[in-house]
Amino acid sequence: MPKEERDRMPTFLVPTCNKLLKNSNESNHLELGFTLMEILAVISLISIIFYVGATMMRNNSRDEIEQVVNTIQRGVRFANDEAVIRNFTVRLKISMDKGPQVLALEYTTQTDLLINDPTKEDDNLVIEDKETILKRQKEINQSFLVNEDFKKNVEPIPESVIIFAAKTADQNKLSFQQEFNLYFYPSGIRDQGQIYLANIEEFALISIDAVRDKIDVEYRKNPYGLDDVQSIRNYLQDWSKEKP
């Protein structure tokens, strides 16, 4: 307040006015100090929240992909036991082209199976031979029945995880986004296969041996997310070539 105004003010109000001005200045000084401390505290809190959030996201990402890995592992072991105990040919069927993707177990009592389709890689076959083979393959596929016990108990595949590719030992290239079958026989032998999973953070490779009961799982960081499909396919194809 200007000195001229204080001089014109009644004498009994001057002390009160001076006290108010002093308190106001002290309050502004304290508010400025606390504001700086609050900013530092908020920055520290935000850093902690981001760190904890990122850690939780990584953990959730691994949990989701491990859930699918465990489901496929259980399917492999269940299929192997069913084939040996019931003396049937059993197949673990992965429908990669569906949304959501489906994992199923099927069996057949037929023994004269045409497991592989030679028309896919043999260009020397005449049209009549190809048609005969495809007709026979269709008949065999129709002979497979769904295992209802497995269907009732299998866990659904979360949408955040994609079964991206698969192959068996007799295939030169990975199969992408289509139907894939892994066969198990009454003798205890099964197809040697590779199944590749992906989520936004990681890749997982499940390797199934033809004889050993152990199922190997390997994880790698996914630098592409899920949108760059061609880069993912190229990466997985190169990865599959590293495997025996």
N, C-alpha and C positions, 0 to 999 in steps of 0.2 A: 504494500500500500504506500503511495507517495507521502512524503513527509508533510506536504501542505494539507492533505486530507486528514492525517492524524492530528495536526495542529488544530483543525476546525472541529475535531471529534470531542464530545464531552469527556472530561478528564477521567471519570470513573470507568469508561469503556476502553481506554488505551491499554492497560495491562492485559485485559482479556484478549484483545486483538493481537497483541504481541505474542501471547502464549499460543494462540491458535496458529499463527504463522510459523512459530518454532516447531510445533507438533507436526504441521503439514510438511515442513522441510525434512524432518527426521523420518516421517512416514515414507516420503518419496525415496529417500536414500535407502531405507530398508527394503522397499519393494524392488528397487533396482538390483540389490544384492541377491534377494531370493529368486528373482527371475533368472539370473545367470545360473544359479545353482540348480534351478528346476530344469533349465535347458540341458545342462550336463547330465542330470539324472535321467531325463527323457531319452537322450541319445544313448546312454548306457542301457536303459531298459529296452529300447528298440533293437539294439545290437543283440541283447540276450534273447529277445523274442525271435529274431530272424535265425539265430544259431539253433535254438531249440526247435523252431519250426522246420528248418532244413533237415535237421537230424531226424525228426519224426517222419518227414516225407520220405527220406531214404529208407528208414526202417519199414514204413508201410509199403514202399515199393518192393523191397526184398520179401516182405511177408506175403504179398500178393503173388509174386512169381514163384515163391516156394510152395504156396498152396497148390498151384497147378502142377509143379514138379512132383509133389507128393501124390497128387491124384493120378498122374500118369504112371508113377512108380507102382502104386497099388494096383492099377489096371494091368500092368505088365505081369506082376506076380500072380494076380488073380487069374489072368488068361493062361499062364503057364500051368498053374495047379489044375484048372478046369480041363485043359487038354490032356494032361497025364491021368488024372483021376477018372474022367468020363470017357477017355479014349476017343475024343473028338478032335477034329481040327478047329482051332479057335483063332479068331482075328480081333485085334484091337483096331477099331475103326475111328479115324479122326477126320471129321468133316471141316476142313479149314476154310471152305468157301461159304460157310453159313454164318449168320450173325444172330444170336451168339453161337460161337463154335461149339461143336458137340463131340463128346467122347463116348463111344459105345463099344460093347463087347458082343460078338456074334459067334455062332458055332454051326458046324454042319457035320452030318454023319457020312457024307460022301468021301471016298478015298481017292478017286481019280481026278484030282484037282489040277486045273491049269492056273497056277498061281500068278505067273507073270504074263503080261500081254506082249508077245513078241512083235506085234504089228507096230508098236510105238517106235521101235528102233531098227527094224529089219525092212529096208526099202526094196529088197529083192523078192518079197512075197507077191504073188499074183493076187489080183482082186478077189478071186474065188476063195483062195486060201485065207485071206484076211477076213472075209465075211464069215467063213466057217469058224475061224478062231474066235471072232467077236461074238458070234451066236453062242458058242460053247461057253465063253466067259460070262455071258449074260445069264445063261442057265445056272452056272455055278454060283454066281452072285445071288440069284434068287433062292438058292438052296440054303443060304445062311439065315439063321434065326437069331433074334435079339435075345440076349441073356437078361431076363427081367430083374433078377436079383441085383445085378450090377447096375442096371438102369435106375433102380429105386435108391441105391445107396451112393452113387457117384456124385461128387460135389460139382456144382455148376462152375464153368470157367468164367471168371470175372471179365467184364468188358475191358478192363485196364490192361489185361494180358492177352497177347495174341500168339497162338501157335502158328509161327510164321512159315516154317518149312520142315521137310522131313525127307528121308531117303533110306533105302536099304542097301546092303553091300553090293547087290547086283545092279544098282542104278549108277549111271555116270554123273547125273546131275540131281540137284535137289528138286523136290516137288514143292511148288509154291501155290498156296491158296486153292487147293483142290482136295479131293478125297484121297486119303492115304490109309493103307492097310498094313499092319504088322502081323505076320502069321506065326502061330504056335502049334506044334505037332505033338501027338501022343507019345512019341519017343523022348520028349523032353527038349528036343532041339527047337529053336525058334529063329526067326529072321534076325540077322544082325542089323541094327538100325540106329539112326540118329534123328532126334527130334529137337528143333530149335524154337525157343520161345523168346518173346520180346515184350518189354513194357517201355515206358518213356525213359527209364533210367538204365536198364540192364538187358543183356542177352543171357540166356541160359541154354546150354547144350546138354541133352540127356542122351547118353550112349548106352545102347543095349547090346550085350554080347550074345552070340549064338549059343554059347554053352554055359558060361559063368553066370552065377546068380547075382553077382554084384552089378549094380547099375551106377555108372559114373555120371556125375553132374559137374559141369564147369560153368562159371559165371564170368562175364566180361562186361565192361562199361559200354553203354549204348550212346555213341556221340551224335546219333541222327534223330533222336526222338522217334516218332511213329509216322511222320508225314513223308519223309524222304524214302519212299518205298524202294526205288531203284538202287539207291546207295546201300540200303539194308540188304537187298538181295545180293548185290555184288560182294558185300562184306561176308555174308553167310556162305556164299559159294566158295570164296577163298578159304574161309575157316574149315569148311568140309574137306577141302583138298589136303589139309594138314593132318587129317585123321586117316588111320590105316583102313 
